[in-house]
Amino acid sequence: MNRCDDFSKMYEISGLLNRISTFLFGLNTVVAFAALYLPDYIGGLLMEAQVFSALAYVLISVIDDVFFWFKAESGRRKNCIEDAFAIELLESKNNGYYNNAATPSIMRYALNNYESAYYSRSTSQKMLPKSVIKTVVAIMAFLISWRAVKNGGIVLSVAQTLFSSVFLLDTITLCIYAFRVSRICDDFYTLLISEGGPLTPPKEALLLSYSVEYEAIKAFYKIRLDQKIFSKNRHNLSQCWDELVAKIEI
């Protein structure tokens, strides 16, 4: 089957905003460190650049969360249900996104979510070192900004406090997300592979519970998985997933 994923297009605007945010992070960091070495007479311009980049970063993050990311994730959730139960909820098409041979059922829905959680766990764990580094850099920029308080830079200090807080919270959120997704993967593995056996109504209820819990984790924490890390590890993860699915009684 040829793979067709119209839903990936919904993430393009969100991806663009993310790239703009990355640029603003770089701008804020460069300006913060430049302020340590450049003459004081251009301090006003540097201060304005820091305030702008910090506030713009926070604003873009909020807009993405509320509008574009929500729309993309909503479409993906509905498509997971479409694929699992062979129904149509949206006009957008998505063939070959999920990789399991189960017939339309709660089992297929659970496997779709297990597969997603399996990839998400690996990608989120590999994102942690970079996230920690960005947080440390943001905090350093925050500490540097406090030298502007004596020069009347209260607005800069407030903006940098908000800016660094976002990165600190993002890193904490990523840690919790990675931990909880890992727990969901363990739950799926225990029920489907360690225990195994035929599918019974109690097992269906548990599978549905794990699936809903995973969707709730994604919706609550709003983690943007790094596509470069995902693409780099996709082939190996696909092979491991195929081996995992082969152990499941479908």
C-alpha positions in Angstrom: 0.0 0.0 0.0 1.3 3.4 -0.9 1.7 5.6 2.1 -0.4 8.8 2.0 -0.4 11.0 5.1 -2.5 14.2 4.6 -2.4 14.8 8.3 1.3 15.5 8.2 0.4 18.7 6.3 -1.5 19.9 9.3 1.8 20.0 11.2 3.6 22.2 8.7 2.4 25.5 10.1 3.3 24.3 13.6 6.7 23.2 12.3 7.2 26.7 10.8 6.4 28.4 14.1 8.8 26.0 15.8 11.6 27.0 13.5 10.8 30.7 14.1 10.9 30.0 17.9 14.3 28.3 17.4 15.6 31.4 15.6 14.3 33.6 18.4 16.0 31.5 21.0 19.3 31.8 19.1 18.8 35.5 18.8 18.0 36.0 22.5 21.1 34.0 23.5 23.5 35.7 21.2 22.3 39.1 22.2 22.5 38.2 25.9 26.1 37.2 25.6 27.0 40.0 23.3 25.8 42.5 25.9 28.7 41.3 28.1 31.3 42.5 25.7 29.8 45.3 23.5 30.0 49.0 24.6 27.3 50.3 26.9 26.1 52.9 24.4 24.4 50.2 22.4 23.0 48.6 25.4 19.5 50.0 24.7 19.3 48.3 21.4 20.4 45.0 22.8 17.9 45.3 25.6 15.1 45.9 23.1 16.2 42.9 21.0 16.2 40.7 24.1 12.8 41.8 25.2 11.4 41.4 21.7 12.8 37.9 21.2 11.8 36.7 24.6 8.2 37.9 24.4 7.8 36.8 20.8 9.0 33.3 21.7 6.4 33.0 24.4 3.6 34.5 22.2 4.3 32.1 19.3 4.4 29.1 21.6 1.0 30.0 23.0 -0.5 30.6 19.5 0.8 27.3 18.3 -0.5 25.4 21.3 -4.0 26.9 21.1 -4.6 26.8 17.4 -2.2 24.9 15.0 -0.9 22.1 17.2 -4.3 21.4 18.6 -5.8 21.1 15.1 -3.1 18.8 13.9 -3.3 16.5 17.0 -7.1 16.5 16.8 -6.9 15.3 13.2 -4.4 12.6 14.1 -6.6 11.3 17.0 -9.6 11.0 14.7 -7.6 9.3 12.1 -6.4 6.7 14.6 -10.1 5.9 15.2 -10.8 5.8 11.5 -8.1 3.3 10.9 -8.9 1.2 13.8 -12.6 0.8 13.1 -12.8 1.2 9.3 -14.9 4.3 9.4 -14.7 7.8 7.9 -14.7 10.9 10.2 -12.6 13.3 8.0 -12.0 14.0 4.4 -8.2 13.8 4.8 -6.7 10.5 3.8 -4.0 8.5 5.7 -3.0 5.2 4.2 -0.1 3.1 5.6 0.6 5.3 8.6 0.1 2.5 11.1 1.8 -0.8 10.7 -0.2 -3.8 12.0 -2.4 -6.5 10.5 -5.2 -6.5 13.0 -8.8 -6.4 11.6 -10.9 -3.3 12.6 -11.4 -3.6 16.3 -10.4 -2.4 19.7 -7.3 -4.5 19.2 -6.3 -2.6 16.1 -7.0 0.7 17.9 -4.8 -0.4 20.8 -2.0 -1.5 18.5 -2.1 1.9 16.7 -1.6 3.6 20.0 1.0 1.2 21.1 3.0 1.8 17.9 2.7 5.5 18.4 3.8 5.3 22.0 6.7 3.0 21.1 8.1 5.5 18.7 7.3 8.4 21.0 9.1 6.8 23.9 12.4 6.4 22.0 12.3 9.9 20.4 11.4 11.8 23.6 14.1 10.1 25.6 16.7 11.1 23.0 15.4 14.7 23.1 16.2 15.1 26.8 19.9 16.0 26.6 19.3 18.8 24.0 16.4 20.1 26.1 18.5 20.3 29.2 21.2 22.2 27.3 18.8 24.7 26.0 17.4 25.2 29.5 20.8 25.9 30.9 21.6 28.4 28.2 18.2 30.1 28.7 18.9 30.4 32.5 22.4 31.8 31.7 20.7 34.4 29.5 18.3 35.2 32.4 21.2 35.7 34.8 23.0 38.0 32.4 19.8 40.0 32.0 19.8 40.9 35.7 22.8 43.1 35.2 20.4 45.4 33.3 18.2 46.0 36.4 20.6 48.6 37.7 20.3 50.4 34.4 16.5 50.4 34.5 16.0 47.2 32.6 13.1 45.9 34.6 11.1 45.0 31.5 14.0 43.0 30.2 14.3 41.1 33.5 10.6 40.3 33.5 10.7 39.1 29.9 13.8 37.0 30.4 12.3 35.5 33.6 9.2 34.4 31.5 11.5 33.2 28.7 13.7 31.0 30.8 10.7 29.7 32.8 9.2 28.4 29.5 12.3 26.4 28.8 12.6 25.1 32.4 9.0 24.0 32.3 9.4 22.4 28.9 12.3 20.3 30.1 10.4 19.2 33.2 7.4 18.4 31.0 9.4 16.4 28.6 10.9 14.3 31.4 7.4 13.5 32.8 6.1 12.8 29.3 8.9 10.4 28.5 8.4 8.6 31.8 4.6 8.3 31.4 4.8 7.1 27.8 7.3 4.5 28.9 4.9 3.3 31.5 2.1 3.0 28.9 4.4 1.0 26.7 5.2 -1.3 29.6 1.5 -1.7 30.2 0.8 -2.6 26.6 3.8 -5.1 26.6 2.7 -6.8 29.7 -0.9 -7.3 28.6 -0.3 -8.2 24.9 3.0 -10.1 25.2 3.9 -11.1 28.7 0.4 -12.3 29.5 -0.8 -12.9 25.9 -3.6 -15.2 25.2 -7.0 -14.6 23.5 -8.7 -11.3 23.7 -11.4 -11.2 26.4 -13.8 -8.3 27.4 -11.6 -7.4 30.4 -8.5 -7.3 28.3 -10.4 -5.1 25.7 -11.3 -2.8 28.5 -7.7 -2.5 29.6 -6.5 -1.9 26.1 -9.0 0.8 25.6 -7.9 2.3 28.9 -4.3 2.3 27.9 -5.1 3.9 24.6 -7.2 6.7 26.1 -4.5 7.3 28.7 -1.8 7.6 26.0 -4.0 10.1 24.0 -4.5 12.1 27.3 -0.8 12.2 27.9 -0.2 13.6 24.4 -3.0 16.1 24.7 -1.9 17.4 28.1 1.9 17.7 27.7 1.8 18.9 24.0 5.4 17.6 23.3 6.7 18.3 19.8 8.7 15.2 19.0 12.0 16.0 17.2 11.5 14.9 13.5 15.3 14.7 12.9 15.7 12.3 15.8 12.6 10.4 14.6 13.8 10.1 11.0 17.3 9.1 12.1 16.0 6.2 14.2 12.9 5.3 12.2 14.4 2.3 10.3 15.8 0.6 13.4 12.6 1.3 15.4 10.5 -0.1 12.5 12.4 -3.3 12.6 12.1 -3.6 16.3 8.4 -2.8 16.1 7.8 -5.5 13.5 9.6 -8.0 15.8 7.4 -6.9 18.7 4.1 -7.2 16.7 5.0 -10.7 15.6 4.8 -11.8 19.2 1.3 -10.5 19.7 -1.7 -12.8 19.1 -3.9 -10.9 16.7 
